Structures are given as structure tokens and as C-alpha cells.
Amino acid sequence: METFVLSLQIVIVVICLITICVIFVYQWSLFATRAPFVEIPQEILPDIVKTLDVKPGSVVYDLGSGDGRVLEACYKIEPDAKYVGIDKALAPYLLAKWKLRKLIKSADIKFLHKNFFKHDFKDATHLYMYLFPGLLKSLLPKLQKELRSDVRIVSCDFMFPDIEPMEVIDLGRPKGKRGRKIYVYKFIKIKV
Ligand SMILES: C[S@@+](CC[C@H](N)C(=O)[O-])C[C@H]1O[C@@H](n2cnc3c(N)ncnc32)[C@H](O)[C@@H]1O
């Protein structure tokens, strides 16, 4: 009986420690990046996919890929493209790897646990992002330097400061909801 109670106590302590670790990693993920892990709503995924307009042979990046839902949705419509998700927070990176583990084995889709400022995007044909304007501003010089001029850039809800989007799609969602507007850019140039 004593052994059973001791074993039970050990199991409870281990479960508590694991729970604390998971909560810690998740909270750390939120504060370690200037764009916390907030996914775009499922219901606007078709709009994002349509706007990205991925073609066979495209190389599509999700900068801050979260749980990988955008790349998964794109893959379902266009399986003959290459998909790369990058996220520097551990929790969303692991979540994407777990959620899409079957697809990762069979398709040209991968997730990198990395800071996207340290990645070279010269092979990109399409970029998708759901990031705050501060991050978009910091990213701009890098993207202007690295991207080919025909790269299609799709940003959900937030604009690159001082840059005119090629297209603005209003999804007509109520104020306060996420995923209200999609901004499309090509060959980003600073207004002078
Ligand atoms: C708002 S979420 C977007 C998730 C997903 N793209 C979507 O649309 O559902 C932003 C993600 O960007 C990641 N992130 C922020 N800064 C980053 C950086 N410098 N490098 C890589 N990932 C970053 C965060 O960890 C977070 O998961």
C-alpha cells in the first residue's frame, strides 16, 4: 500500500512538473518574439490561399509560421509547390511539426525553428506573414535586398509602414475580429 501511495505521489509530481514546463515554454514563446503566436482564423484561410495564388513550382514561405495552418491550406490546393515555415518560438514550431508530421514525410513542406532575420529568402516566390507593423518595418530592408522583384508578398491585417500595397482586400469582417484585411505587395519600394 505504501509503495502504491509513493508511486502515485511521484506520478502526480511528474505530471505537475511537465505541466509547469509546458506553460513556461508557451509563455516564453509569447514574450520572446515581438509577434506572439496568434493564428489567423480558420474561416479566412481560403481567402489567404486564394490571395497567395501559389502555382506549381512556387517556393512559399510563412514568416512566423505558427501551427502551420496556412502552409497546410496552401498545400491542399497546390501540392506541387515547396513550402517552408519559419518560427523562432519553440511551442508553435513543435506544434506545426506534430500537426503536419504525415505531410512533412510525404510532401515538400518543412518547418524551421529559426529566426527569420537569419534566413536567406532569395529562392522565394511567395511570402506570407501575420506580423505586427514593428516587425514588418524591421524586415523591410532585408526583404528589399534579398527578394526577387516578382515575389508575391501577402500580409494579413498589418501593412509595411510607408509602402503602398499593390492590392488591399477587405474581408468585410466585423471590427475587433482578426483577419479583416489582406495586403498584397510586389517588389517593395520605399515611397520617397
Ligand atoms: C501572429 S503569429 C502568426 C502565425 C501564422 N503565420 C498564422 O498566420 O496563423 C506570429 C508568429 O511569428 C513568430 N515570430 C515572431 N518573430 C519571429 C522571428 N524573428 N523569427 C521567426 N518567427 C518569429 C512568433 O513566434 C509567432 O508564432
The ligand as a MOL file (V3000), in Angstrom:
LIG
                    3D

  0  0  0     0  0            999 V3000
M  V30 BEGIN CTAB
M  V30 COUNTS 27 29 0 0 0
M  V30 BEGIN ATOM
M  V30 1 C 0.7950 36.1230 -35.1890 0
M  V30 2 S 1.6780 34.5910 -35.2870 0 CHG=1
M  V30 3 C 1.2780 34.0800 -36.9370 0
M  V30 4 C 1.1000 32.5650 -37.0880 0
M  V30 5 C 0.7650 32.0820 -38.5060 0
M  V30 6 N 1.6330 32.6580 -39.5020 0
M  V30 7 C -0.6800 32.4170 -38.8660 0
M  V30 8 O -0.9180 33.2930 -39.7010 0
M  V30 9 O -1.5830 31.7560 -38.3230 0 CHG=-1
M  V30 10 C 3.3520 35.2190 -35.4650 0
M  V30 11 C 4.4250 34.1560 -35.2910 0
M  V30 12 O 5.6770 34.7690 -35.6500 0
M  V30 13 C 6.6810 34.1980 -34.8520 0
M  V30 14 N 7.8480 35.0940 -34.8980 0
M  V30 15 C 7.9220 36.3660 -34.4420 0
M  V30 16 N 9.1470 36.8810 -34.6820 0
M  V30 17 C 9.8660 35.9080 -35.3110 0
M  V30 18 C 11.1880 35.8500 -35.8380 0
M  V30 19 N 12.0230 36.8840 -35.7540 0
M  V30 20 N 11.5850 34.7040 -36.4460 0
M  V30 21 C 10.7410 33.6490 -36.5390 0
M  V30 22 N 9.4750 33.6440 -36.0620 0
M  V30 23 C 9.0350 34.7680 -35.4620 0
M  V30 24 C 6.0180 34.0500 -33.4800 0
M  V30 25 O 6.6660 33.0770 -32.6990 0
M  V30 26 C 4.5900 33.6480 -33.8680 0
M  V30 27 O 4.4010 32.2490 -33.8410 0
M  V30 END ATOM
M  V30 BEGIN BOND
M  V30 1 1 1 2
M  V30 2 1 2 3
M  V30 3 1 2 10
M  V30 4 1 3 4
M  V30 5 1 4 5
M  V30 6 1 5 6
M  V30 7 1 5 7
M  V30 8 2 7 8
M  V30 9 1 7 9
M  V30 10 1 10 11
M  V30 11 1 11 12
M  V30 12 1 11 26
M  V30 13 1 12 13
M  V30 14 1 13 14
M  V30 15 1 13 24
M  V30 16 1 14 15
M  V30 17 1 14 23
M  V30 18 2 15 16
M  V30 19 1 16 17
M  V30 20 1 17 18
M  V30 21 2 17 23
M  V30 22 1 18 19
M  V30 23 2 18 20
M  V30 24 1 20 21
M  V30 25 2 21 22
M  V30 26 1 22 23
M  V30 27 1 24 25
M  V30 28 1 24 26
M  V30 29 1 26 27
M  V30 END BOND
M  V30 END CTAB
M  END
